[in-house]
Amino acid sequence: MRNLFALAGIALLFAAGCNRAPKSAEAPQAKAFGAAVVEVGGSKQAAAIGTALDQPVLVQVNDGQGAAVAGALVSIRVPNGGTATPAEGVTGADGQFTSVVALGGTPGRYQIVASTRDKNGKSIDLRLDEVALGYQEIQGRELNNLYCARCHDPESTAERVSNKDNLTAKAHAFSEGPVLNAMNDSDLASIISHGGPALSRSPEMPPYGYTLRKTEIAALMAYIRAIADPPYRTKGAVYAKN
Ligand code: HEC
């Protein structure tokens, strides 16, 4: 039965593919050209692998004077099998274009590219960084929401009032790379397990060694490393240039 559905699905896909054949007629056409594409919102998000980012990606095309350009063609490319919906379109009256982006199936850093063309046909690119979280990191994010975010996340939500402003010592957001990246794995594990005093810091940072299992602390650390901005790099790792 399932196979039948799968077959029907494939047949539908083919049919949809054929329908798109007279593409040039439907494809969005540029009515105007810009000189720059800038971000309005949507970068620096983290989502589980294969899922859509919470906020859509929103970019704006501007002319040389920084004024919004309506009718400029924008395309969004997502690496590693991710998708953008729509992947291409023209900017509205406000010069903006929005797209829902889903990350691919591989955990790690994703660089999305939003492009437009200037009047000479030259491509102008804007890169937006996102993070796809793997299984362990998703577990870490859930634990963060349960135990840590009330102090470490400056934003209050409907479910959670931030406690951050009530603290004397500063609890940093886990995405604050300059602070978190400066801590090695053993210090990170130590402050989470034994609390602030383990590193001669404030006891306002409670110990979690009794509440959380080692695997859970490892998951929290994986999450903290995954979302660091700028990215965390272990010493000795070799990274390809660009
Ligand atoms: C009751 C508030 C509170 C909660 C809950 C809390 N922390 Fe903290 N945490 C702090 C404060 C305050 C500091 C800063 C301590 C200092 O610098 O003296 C801190 C510091 C840290 C640091 C060092 C980096 C930094 O922000 O300065 C790490 C890592 C950390 N906490 C991890 C966690 C994790 C993981 C959890 C959840 C399992 C958690 N914290 C829960 C208050 C909290």
Boltz pocket constraint, residues with backbone or C-beta under 6 A from the ligand:
constraints:
  - pocket:
      binder: B
      contacts: [[A, 143], [A, 144], [A, 147], [A, 148], [A, 149], [A, 150], [A, 151], [A, 152], [A, 163], [A, 167], [A, 169], [A, 170], [A, 171], [A, 172], [A, 173], [A, 179], [A, 180], [A, 188], [A, 191], [A, 192], [A, 196], [A, 200], [A, 201], [A, 202], [A, 203], [A, 204], [A, 205], [A, 206], [A, 208], [A, 220]]
      max_distance: 6.0
